[in-house]
């Protein structure tokens, strides 16, 4: 039997994984999101691996007779050469949105799968990491529109200070790439990787 563990407390990632129709547990990673890498792709891959690895340690002995798949994910927004995570406060959120409005930026999500194999005394591990990139084109926003959006509180726990599936949808001109990648989890690619590895 295969058990799936989502190493994230994000309600968006939970909803996307639920759409895939698989049963899973949630075990949120608690470690600091600090990367030693420089390129956006390397950063999200490293951070997703750290999250998955932290949670994997909790399950080394919990399910000794099952195969356990830990799913870690991390998302960042990149505007020019600037990497944007979650805003520190409302002023930071407004500053991010001011830079993003009227322009095109990139969203990277890294995903790591750590597979703990059943029936192995030392729990053999298989690790697989990938990332997806989506270009997002935003309409111009006035300072009043930005302030009103920030005041909703929606930007505060989102990379780049906006939710494409939320109230910011009215400012999205279009995208190139996976929409769900911007939401926080490229679920189609994830399911493809699981299927290819016979983990479904």
C-alpha positions in Angstrom: 0.0 0.0 0.0 1.2 3.5 -0.8 0.7 6.4 1.6 1.1 10.0 0.4 2.2 12.8 2.7 2.0 16.5 1.7 4.8 18.4 3.4 2.9 21.7 3.3 0.1 23.4 5.2 -0.9 25.4 2.1 -4.6 25.2 1.5 -4.0 25.8 -2.2 -1.7 22.8 -2.5 -4.1 20.7 -0.5 -7.0 21.5 -2.8 -4.9 20.8 -5.9 -3.8 17.4 -4.6 -7.4 16.6 -3.7 -8.4 17.3 -7.3 -6.0 14.5 -8.3 -8.2 12.1 -6.4 -5.6 10.5 -4.1 -5.9 10.2 -0.3 -3.1 11.9 1.6 -2.0 13.1 5.0 -0.7 16.6 5.7 2.5 17.0 7.7 3.8 20.6 7.4 7.5 21.3 7.3 8.6 23.7 10.0 12.1 24.6 9.0 13.3 28.0 7.8 13.1 28.6 4.1 16.8 29.4 3.5 18.5 28.5 0.2 22.2 28.3 -0.7 21.4 28.4 -4.4 21.3 31.4 -6.8 19.1 30.6 -9.7 15.3 30.5 -9.3 15.0 26.9 -10.5 17.8 25.7 -8.1 16.3 27.7 -5.2 12.8 26.1 -5.4 14.2 22.7 -6.0 16.5 23.0 -2.9 13.7 24.3 -0.7 11.2 21.7 -1.8 13.8 19.0 -1.0 14.5 20.5 2.4 10.7 20.4 3.2 10.3 16.9 2.0 13.4 15.6 3.8 12.3 17.2 7.1 9.0 15.4 6.9 10.5 12.2 5.7 12.4 11.9 9.0 9.1 11.8 10.9 7.9 8.8 8.8 10.9 6.5 8.9 9.4 4.3 11.5 5.7 5.3 11.4 4.7 3.1 8.4 7.1 0.2 8.4 5.0 -2.0 6.1 4.0 0.6 3.5 5.6 2.6 0.8 5.5 6.3 1.7 5.7 9.1 -0.8 6.5 12.5 0.7 5.6 15.5 -1.5 7.5 18.8 -0.8 6.9 22.0 -2.8 8.1 25.6 -2.8 7.0 28.5 -5.0 8.7 31.9 -5.7 8.0 34.8 -8.0 10.8 36.3 -10.1 10.6 39.8 -11.5 13.6 40.8 -13.5 16.5 39.7 -11.2 14.5 40.0 -8.0 13.2 37.0 -6.2 10.0 37.5 -4.3 8.7 35.2 -1.5 5.9 36.0 0.9 5.6 39.7 1.9 6.8 40.7 5.4 4.0 43.2 5.8 1.4 45.3 3.9 4.0 47.8 2.8 6.2 45.0 1.4 3.1 43.5 -0.4 2.3 46.9 -2.0 5.9 47.3 -3.1 5.9 43.8 -4.7 2.7 44.5 -6.6 3.9 47.9 -7.8 6.9 46.1 -9.4 4.7 43.3 -10.9 1.8 45.4 -12.3 1.8 46.1 -16.0 4.6 43.7 -16.7 5.5 40.0 -17.1 7.1 37.9 -14.3 7.9 34.3 -13.8 6.6 31.8 -11.2 8.7 28.8 -10.3 7.5 25.9 -8.2 9.9 23.2 -7.2 8.6 19.7 -6.2 10.5 16.9 -4.4 9.3 13.4 -4.0 10.9 11.2 -1.4 9.9 7.6 -1.5 10.4 5.5 1.6 10.3 1.9 0.4 8.5 -0.8 2.4 10.0 -3.9 3.9 13.5 -2.4 4.2 15.1 -2.3 7.6 16.9 1.0 6.8 14.1 2.3 4.7 15.7 2.7 1.3 15.0 6.2 -0.2 14.4 7.3 -3.7 14.5 11.1 -4.3 13.2 12.9 -7.3 13.1 16.7 -7.8 11.8 18.9 -10.6 10.4 22.4 -11.2 8.0 24.1 -13.4 8.1 27.7 -14.7 5.1 29.8 -15.7 5.1 33.4 -17.2 2.4 35.6 -15.9 1.4 38.9 -17.6 -0.4 41.5 -15.4 -2.5 44.5 -16.4 -1.4 47.8 -15.0 -2.7 48.6 -11.5 -3.1 52.1 -9.9 -1.8 52.8 -6.5 -5.4 52.9 -5.3 -6.1 49.4 -6.7 -3.0 48.0 -5.1 -3.9 49.5 -1.7 -7.4 48.1 -2.0 -6.1 44.7 -2.9 -3.5 44.6 -0.1 -6.3 45.7 2.4 -8.2 42.5 1.7 -5.3 40.6 3.4 -5.2 38.1 0.6 -1.6 38.9 -0.5 0.0 38.3 2.9 0.7 34.6 2.7 1.4 34.4 -1.1 4.7 34.5 -3.0 4.8 37.7 -4.9 1.9 39.1 -2.8 -1.0 37.9 -5.0 -3.3 35.0 -5.6 -4.0 34.2 -9.3 -7.0 32.2 -8.2 -8.3 34.9 -5.9 -9.2 38.6 -6.0 -6.1 39.4 -8.1 -7.6 37.4 -11.0 -9.0 40.6 -12.5 -5.5 41.9 -13.0 -4.1 38.9 -14.8 -3.8 39.5 -18.6 -2.7 36.0 -19.4 -0.1 33.2 -18.7 2.3 31.0 -20.5 2.6 27.6 -18.8 0.8 25.7 -16.1 -1.9 27.7 -14.3 -1.7 25.4 -11.2 2.0 26.0 -11.0 1.2 29.6 -10.2 -1.4 28.5 -7.6 1.4 26.5 -5.9 1.6 23.0 -7.2 2.0 21.7 -10.8 -0.3 18.8 -10.1 -0.5 17.4 -13.7 3.4 17.1 -13.8 3.3 15.6 -10.3 0.8 13.0 -11.2 2.7 12.2 -14.4 5.9 11.6 -12.4 4.1 9.4 -9.9 2.5 7.4 -12.7 5.9 7.0 -14.6 7.4 5.6 -11.4 4.5 3.3 -10.7 3.7 5.2 -7.6 0.0 5.4 -8.3 
